[in-house]
Amino acid sequence: QVQLVESGGGLVQAGGSLRLSCVVSGHTSALYAMAWYRQSPGKQREVVATVGKGGVTWYATSVKGRFTIARDNAKNTVELQMHALTPEDTGVYYCAADPTNWPPRRDWGQGTQVTVSS
């Protein structure tokens, strides 16, 4: 298992940007597929972006073109750059890692709150 610690959440106005960061410890991140999930109020947790061990990325339709996931295996981090935020992006964002499953879902961080005001 790896430990995941997210940071970078906060309050932002609609149209603004935020960058979330997830630091991986306990093992090299290069062995894991990584993902960002979010859980919005009253909704189930959903995957918003993933990046495989080889760097291939996937995005949910709702964030495609606005969010970018990027991994830096040398730093053991994965980031989520978010632009053109809307109130619908509000939620707790979680980092996840998994050596075998897709989408990644074995190890989880504690989450970071993102609130987008209208």
Protein Blocks (a to p, Z undefined) as FASTA:
>chain_A
ZZdddehiacddehiacddddddehiafklpccddddddehiacddfbdcdfkopacddf
klgokaccdddfknopacdddehiafklgccddddddfkbccdfkbccebjaddddZZ
